[in-house]
Amino acid sequence: MTVPQPDVSVIIGAYEAMPYLVECLASVEAQTLDAARIEIIAVDDGSTDGTGEYLEEFAERAAMPVTVTRQENSGGPSGPRNVGLGKATGRYVFFLDADDRLGPEALERMTAMADRAGTDVVLGRVEGINRKAPSSMWGRTAERTDVFSSNIKFTLSAQKLFRRELLTRHSMRFDESLFTGEDALFTLEAYLRADGVSVVADHTCYYLVGRDDGKHVTRSGSYTLRFDSARALMNLIAELVPAGDRRDLLMVRPFLVTLLPQFGPVFLKDGEEIRRHKFELAKPLMDAHWTPDVARRLRVHERLRLHLVAEQRPDLLKDVVEFVRAKKQADALVERNGRRLYLAYPHFRDRAAGIPDSVYLAEPREARAFPDYREGAVDAFVRRALRKARRTLTSKGPKGRTPGAPGAPGGMATAA
């Protein structure tokens, strides 16, 4: 008898996951999608707390097929996920962390969305429990979108529904040389290669659980791992997206989320050797990928800090970071009848520092918070100038003669 292909392979990589694993597995059992349409592939990555034994007990009594693999510790989440992906047989795969849990109806809603829209990746709304969850991408449900026209670039964790055929066609696997940000690399590649992405924003599909012991992969590891992650993500974007606005839009993500925190308050705690090393690690990334169009998409204090990193000015950066950490509000300087607003963070118009005014210029989305800023004033000025030019052109004939003046053929104005 032929066993039908499951709709979803739920891949769970687990390491020292007790007691969170109990609720994690229970959330899969509670799914409204029929048990025959789900398979669980669990990989115990060398746990010593009973995780492997619990997985085997669960496999014996679960209604859906469960495959358990136990292996030596690999040192990161990529290895177990790749093992699970190699064993998956479902039309879709979903990567579920052993600390977290699925929301009710999550798999049914996400697979229905993918089938209806024909999309290759589905994001289900995420809520945090004792942990902050991403929020900017849940404004509305979207049957079909992409990474350029939505905020999905700010949720690059692996907890998504992926069409397995997409992953197979492009031989996609998690990079086992990365020990942080490996899921960001995988997920962004899937976004870029996908035939459409769907967003289920009106139903919580995933609960991101904060462990009481604070052990989250994203919080651990040396600062050098963050630079490894930023480099890999930037290189992927440069490889798959031609230079231009779309590339710059995506580059905001690794600059803002991965790189910039290394030059925030933690920078003040770093010793001189680490500060120097961070600047060395950042230099090739800034040289290759930092552009004016990336810079203009950031807030002034973000742009200023990264500008100083690009210019290799750690001496000036320290003053800016101290100012930001103190949560001070930079003075606003409005010029050109309200059409330009500068935020006077440290070293603004300091000749010795030599930082261009453009670094301090607030883009409209940031400048709107200040009452003296006249949004659209530039456009109004341009419109007035154009109207004046049109009146001048229509009131004069060729060579500046007014209609009917000597030398204007037939006494009529010539069309401009």
C-alpha positions as CSV (number, residue, x, y, z in Angstrom):
1,M,0.0,0.0,0.0
2,T,1.4,3.4,-1.0
3,V,1.7,5.9,1.8
4,P,0.4,9.3,0.7
5,Q,2.8,12.2,0.7
6,P,2.3,14.4,3.7
7,D,1.5,18.0,3.2
8,V,4.0,19.3,5.8
9,S,7.2,18.0,7.2
10,V,7.7,19.7,10.6
11,I,11.5,19.7,11.2
12,I,12.5,20.1,14.8
13,G,16.2,20.5,15.8
14,A,16.5,20.0,19.5
15,Y,19.3,20.5,22.0
16,E,18.8,20.6,25.7
17,A,15.2,21.4,25.0
18,M,13.4,20.1,28.1
19,P,10.9,20.9,29.4
20,Y,9.9,23.3,26.5
21,L,9.9,20.3,24.1
22,V,6.8,18.9,25.8
23,E,4.6,21.9,24.8
24,C,6.3,22.2,21.4
25,L,5.3,18.7,20.4
26,A,1.8,19.1,21.9
27,S,1.3,22.1,19.7
28,V,2.0,19.9,16.6
29,E,-0.4,17.2,17.9
30,A,-3.1,19.8,18.4
31,Q,-3.0,21.0,14.8
32,T,-6.3,20.9,12.9
33,L,-4.6,19.6,9.8
34,D,-5.2,15.8,9.7
35,A,-2.4,13.8,11.4
36,A,-1.9,11.8,8.2
37,R,-1.0,15.0,6.4
38,I,1.8,15.9,8.8
39,E,5.2,14.2,9.5
40,I,7.6,15.2,12.2
41,I,11.3,14.9,11.7
42,A,13.1,15.5,15.0
43,V,16.9,15.6,15.4
44,D,18.4,15.5,18.9
45,D,21.7,17.3,18.6
46,G,23.6,15.5,21.4
47,S,21.3,16.5,24.4
48,T,22.0,15.2,27.9
49,D,18.8,16.4,29.6
50,G,16.4,13.8,28.4
51,T,15.5,15.5,25.1
52,G,16.3,12.4,22.9
53,E,14.5,10.0,25.2
54,Y,11.4,12.1,25.2
55,L,11.4,12.4,21.4
56,E,11.6,8.6,21.2
57,E,8.7,8.1,23.6
58,F,6.6,10.7,21.7
59,A,7.3,8.9,18.4
60,E,5.9,5.6,19.8
61,R,2.5,7.1,20.7
62,A,2.0,10.0,18.2
63,A,-0.8,9.8,15.7
64,M,1.4,11.1,12.9
65,P,4.6,9.6,11.6
66,V,7.6,10.7,13.6
67,T,11.2,10.1,12.7
68,V,13.8,10.7,15.4
69,T,17.5,11.0,14.7
70,R,20.0,11.2,17.5
71,Q,23.5,12.5,16.8
72,E,26.6,14.0,18.4
73,N,26.4,17.7,19.1
74,S,27.1,19.8,15.9
75,G,27.6,23.1,17.7
76,G,24.7,25.0,16.0
77,P,21.2,24.7,14.6
78,S,22.2,24.4,10.9
79,G,23.3,20.7,11.1
80,P,20.1,19.3,12.7
81,R,18.0,21.4,10.3
82,N,19.9,20.0,7.3
83,V,19.6,16.5,8.5
84,G,15.9,17.0,8.9
85,L,15.6,18.6,5.5
86,G,17.3,15.6,3.9
87,K,14.7,13.3,5.4
88,A,11.6,15.4,4.6
89,T,9.1,14.1,2.2
90,G,6.3,16.6,2.5
91,R,5.1,19.1,-0.1
92,Y,6.1,21.8,2.4
93,V,8.6,22.0,5.3
94,F,8.2,24.0,8.5
95,F,11.2,24.6,10.8
96,L,9.9,24.5,14.4
97,D,12.3,25.4,17.2
98,A,12.1,23.0,20.1
99,D,11.7,25.9,22.6
100,D,8.7,27.4,20.7
101,R,5.3,26.2,19.7
102,L,2.7,26.4,16.9
103,G,-0.5,28.4,17.2
104,P,-3.8,26.6,16.7
105,E,-4.7,26.0,13.1
106,A,-1.3,27.3,12.0
107,L,-0.4,24.5,9.5
108,E,-3.9,24.3,8.0
109,R,-4.0,28.1,7.4
110,M,-0.5,28.3,6.0
111,T,-0.8,25.4,3.7
112,A,-4.2,26.6,2.5
113,M,-2.7,30.0,1.8
114,A,0.2,28.5,-0.2
115,D,-2.1,26.2,-2.2
116,R,-4.5,29.0,-3.0
117,A,-1.9,31.7,-3.9
118,G,0.6,29.3,-5.4
119,T,3.4,30.9,-3.4
120,D,6.6,29.3,-2.3
121,V,7.0,30.8,1.2
122,V,4.3,31.6,3.8
123,L,4.9,33.7,6.9
124,G,2.5,33.2,9.8
125,R,2.0,35.9,12.4
126,V,4.4,35.5,15.3
127,E,3.8,36.5,19.0
128,G,6.4,36.5,21.7
129,I,6.1,34.9,25.1
130,N,8.7,36.4,27.5
131,R,10.5,37.5,24.3
132,K,10.1,40.2,21.8
133,A,8.8,39.2,18.4
134,P,9.0,41.0,15.0
135,S,6.0,43.2,14.4
136,S,6.3,45.5,11.4
137,M,5.3,42.9,8.8
138,W,1.9,42.0,10.3
139,G,-0.1,45.0,9.2
140,R,-2.3,43.0,6.8
141,T,-2.7,39.6,5.3
142,A,-1.2,39.3,1.8
143,E,-1.8,36.4,-0.5
144,R,1.1,37.4,-2.7
145,T,3.9,39.9,-2.0
146,D,7.7,39.9,-2.2
147,V,10.8,41.1,-0.2
148,F,10.9,44.4,-2.0
149,S,7.4,45.6,-1.4
150,S,6.9,44.6,2.2
151,N,8.7,44.5,5.5
152,I,9.3,40.7,5.5
153,K,13.1,41.4,5.2
154,F,12.9,42.2,8.9
155,T,11.8,38.6,9.8
156,L,14.5,36.3,8.5
157,S,14.1,33.5,11.1
158,A,13.6,30.0,9.7
159,Q,10.1,29.5,11.2
160,K,8.3,29.8,7.9
161,L,6.5,27.4,5.6
162,F,8.7,26.7,2.6
163,R,7.7,24.8,-0.5
164,R,10.1,21.9,-0.5
165,E,10.3,21.8,-4.3
166,L,11.8,25.4,-4.2
167,L,14.5,24.2,-1.7
168,T,15.3,21.1,-3.7
169,R,15.5,22.9,-7.1
170,H,18.1,25.3,-5.7
171,S,19.8,22.8,-3.5
172,M,19.2,25.1,-0.5
173,R,20.7,24.1,2.9
174,F,21.6,26.0,6.0
175,D,25.2,27.2,6.1
176,E,26.9,25.1,8.8
177,S,29.9,27.4,8.9
178,L,27.8,30.2,10.4
179,F,26.9,30.0,14.1
180,T,24.6,33.0,14.1
181,G,22.4,34.4,11.3
182,E,22.4,31.1,9.4
183,D,18.6,31.2,9.3
184,A,18.6,34.8,7.9
185,L,20.8,33.7,5.0
186,F,18.6,30.7,4.2
187,T,15.3,32.6,4.5
188,L,16.4,35.7,2.5
189,E,17.6,33.4,-0.3
190,A,14.2,31.7,-0.3
191,Y,12.4,35.1,-0.4
192,L,14.6,36.1,-3.4
193,R,14.1,32.8,-5.3
194,A,10.5,32.3,-4.4
195,D,7.6,32.6,-6.9
196,G,5.8,34.9,-4.4
197,V,5.5,35.1,-0.6
198,S,2.3,35.0,1.4
199,V,1.7,36.6,4.8
200,V,-0.9,35.4,7.3
201,A,-1.3,38.4,9.6
202,D,-4.7,37.9,11.0
203,H,-4.0,34.7,13.0
204,T,-1.1,33.8,15.3
205,C,0.7,30.9,13.8
206,Y,3.8,30.8,15.9
207,Y,4.7,31.5,19.6
208,L,8.3,32.6,20.1
209,V,9.1,31.5,23.6
210,G,11.8,33.1,25.8
211,R,13.5,30.5,27.9
212,D,13.8,31.2,31.6
213,D,17.5,30.5,31.4
214,G,17.9,33.0,28.6
215,K,19.5,30.5,26.2
216,H,18.7,31.8,22.8
217,V,21.0,31.2,19.8
218,T,20.6,34.8,18.7
219,R,22.0,36.0,22.0
220,S,25.1,33.9,22.2
221,G,28.5,33.9,20.5
222,S,31.5,36.2,19.9
223,Y,31.1,39.6,18.1
224,T,33.1,38.2,15.2
225,L,30.2,35.8,14.4
226,R,28.0,38.9,13.8
227,F,30.4,40.2,11.2
228,D,30.5,36.7,9.6
229,S,26.7,36.8,9.4
230,A,26.6,40.4,8.0
231,R,29.2,39.5,5.4
232,A,27.3,36.4,4.3
233,L,24.0,38.3,4.0
234,M,25.5,41.2,2.1
235,N,27.3,38.9,-0.3
236,L,24.1,37.0,-1.0
237,I,22.2,40.2,-1.7
238,A,25.0,41.4,-4.0
239,E,25.0,38.0,-5.8
240,L,21.3,37.8,-6.4
241,V,20.2,41.4,-6.8
242,P,21.6,43.7,-9.4
243,A,23.1,47.0,-8.2
244,G,20.5,49.7,-7.7
245,D,17.5,50.7,-5.6
246,R,16.3,47.2,-4.9
247,R,19.7,46.0,-3.7
248,D,20.1,49.1,-1.5
249,L,16.7,48.5,0.0
250,L,17.7,45.0,1.1
251,M,21.2,46.1,2.3
252,V,19.4,48.1,4.9
253,R,18.6,44.9,6.8
254,P,22.2,43.6,7.4
255,F,23.5,47.1,8.1
256,L,20.8,48.0,10.5
257,V,20.1,44.7,12.3
258,T,23.4,42.9,12.2
259,L,26.2,45.4,11.9
260,L,25.0,48.6,13.6
261,P,24.5,47.0,17.1
262,Q,28.2,46.3,17.2
263,F,28.7,50.1,17.2
264,G,26.0,50.9,19.8
265,P,26.2,51.0,23.6
266,V,28.2,47.7,23.6
267,F,31.0,49.6,21.8
268,L,31.6,51.8,24.9
269,K,32.2,48.6,27.0
270,D,34.7,47.2,24.5
271,G,38.4,47.5,25.1
272,E,40.5,49.3,22.6
273,E,41.7,46.2,20.9
274,I,38.2,45.0,20.3
275,R,37.1,48.4,19.0
276,R,40.0,48.4,16.6
277,H,39.2,44.9,15.5
278,K,35.6,45.7,14.9
279,F,36.6,48.6,12.6
280,E,38.9,46.3,10.7
281,L,36.1,43.7,10.2
282,A,33.7,46.4,9.1
283,K,35.9,48.1,6.6
284,P,35.6,45.7,3.7
285,L,31.8,45.5,4.2
286,M,31.5,49.3,4.2
287,D,33.8,49.7,1.2
288,A,31.8,47.1,-0.8
289,H,28.2,47.8,0.2
290,W,27.7,51.2,1.9
291,T,26.1,53.6,-0.6
292,P,24.4,57.0,-0.4
293,D,21.1,55.3,-1.1
294,V,21.5,52.8,1.7
295,A,22.5,55.7,4.0
296,R,19.4,57.8,3.2
297,R,17.1,55.0,4.2
298,L,18.3,55.2,7.8
299,R,17.6,57.6,10.7
300,V,20.2,60.3,11.3
301,H,21.9,58.7,14.3
302,E,22.1,55.3,12.5
303,R,23.5,56.9,9.4
304,L,26.0,59.0,11.4
305,R,27.4,56.0,13.2
306,L,27.8,53.9,10.1
307,H,29.3,56.9,8.3
308,L,32.0,57.1,11.0
309,V,32.6,53.4,10.7
310,A,33.0,53.8,6.9
311,E,35.4,56.7,7.5
312,Q,37.3,54.7,10.2
313,R,36.8,57.4,12.8
314,P,36.4,55.5,16.2
315,D,37.4,58.7,18.0
316,L,34.3,60.5,16.8
317,L,32.0,57.5,17.1
318,K,32.5,57.2,20.8
319,D,31.0,60.7,21.3
320,V,28.0,59.9,19.2
321,V,27.3,56.5,20.9
322,E,27.5,58.2,24.3
323,F,24.9,60.8,23.1
324,V,22.6,58.1,21.8
325,R,22.9,55.9,24.8
326,A,21.9,58.8,27.1
327,K,18.7,59.1,25.0
328,K,19.3,62.8,24.3
329,Q,17.3,64.5,21.7
330,A,19.4,66.2,19.1
331,D,18.6,69.9,18.4
332,A,16.7,70.4,15.2
333,L,18.0,73.1,12.8
334,V,15.5,74.1,10.1
335,E,16.7,75.9,7.0
336,R,15.5,77.0,3.6
337,N,12.1,78.1,4.9
338,G,11.4,74.8,6.6
339,R,12.4,72.6,3.6
340,R,15.5,71.1,5.2
341,L,15.8,69.8,8.8
342,Y,19.1,68.8,10.3
343,L,19.5,67.0,13.6
344,A,22.6,68.3,15.4
345,Y,24.1,65.2,16.8
346,P,27.7,65.5,18.0
347,H,30.2,67.0,15.5
348,F,27.6,68.7,13.4
349,R,29.3,71.4,11.4
350,D,32.5,70.9,13.3
351,R,35.2,71.8,10.8
352,A,37.8,69.6,12.5
353,A,35.5,66.6,12.2
354,G,34.7,67.3,8.6
355,I,31.4,65.4,8.4
356,P,29.2,66.4,5.5
357,D,25.9,68.1,6.4
358,S,24.1,65.5,4.3
359,V,24.8,62.9,7.1
360,Y,22.7,65.0,9.5
361,L,19.9,65.7,7.1
362,A,16.6,64.1,8.3
363,E,14.6,62.4,5.6
364,P,10.9,63.3,5.6
365,R,9.7,60.3,7.6
366,E,12.0,61.4,10.5
367,A,11.6,65.1,10.0
368,R,7.8,65.0,10.2
369,A,8.1,64.8,14.0
370,F,9.3,68.4,14.1
371,P,6.6,71.1,13.8
372,D,8.8,73.6,11.9
373,Y,9.4,71.2,9.1
374,R,7.3,71.9,6.0
375,E,6.9,68.6,4.2
376,G,6.2,69.1,0.6
377,A,7.6,72.6,0.7
378,V,10.2,71.7,-1.9
379,D,7.5,70.4,-4.3
380,A,5.4,73.5,-3.7
381,F,8.4,75.7,-4.5
382,V,9.1,73.7,-7.7
383,R,5.4,73.9,-8.8
384,R,5.4,77.7,-8.3
385,A,8.5,78.0,-10.4
386,L,7.0,75.8,-13.1
387,R,3.8,77.8,-13.2
388,K,5.8,81.1,-13.5
389,A,7.9,79.5,-16.4
390,R,4.7,78.4,-18.2
391,R,3.2,81.9,-17.9
392,T,6.4,83.4,-19.3
393,L,6.5,81.0,-22.2
394,T,2.8,81.4,-23.2
395,S,3.0,85.2,-23.0
396,K,6.0,85.4,-25.3
397,G,6.7,84.4,-28.9
398,P,9.9,83.1,-30.4
399,K,13.1,84.9,-29.3
400,G,11.3,86.4,-26.3
401,R,8.8,88.6,-28.4
402,T,5.3,89.0,-27.1
403,P,2.4,87.9,-29.3
404,G,1.6,90.4,-32.1
405,A,5.0,92.2,-31.7
406,P,6.9,93.0,-34.9
407,G,8.7,89.9,-36.2
408,A,6.2,87.4,-34.8
409,P,4.8,85.6,-37.9
410,G,1.1,86.3,-38.3
411,G,1.1,88.1,-35.0
412,M,0.6,84.7,-33.2
413,A,2.7,83.1,-30.5
414,T,4.7,80.0,-31.5
415,A,4.0,76.9,-29.5
416,A,6.9,76.0,-27.1
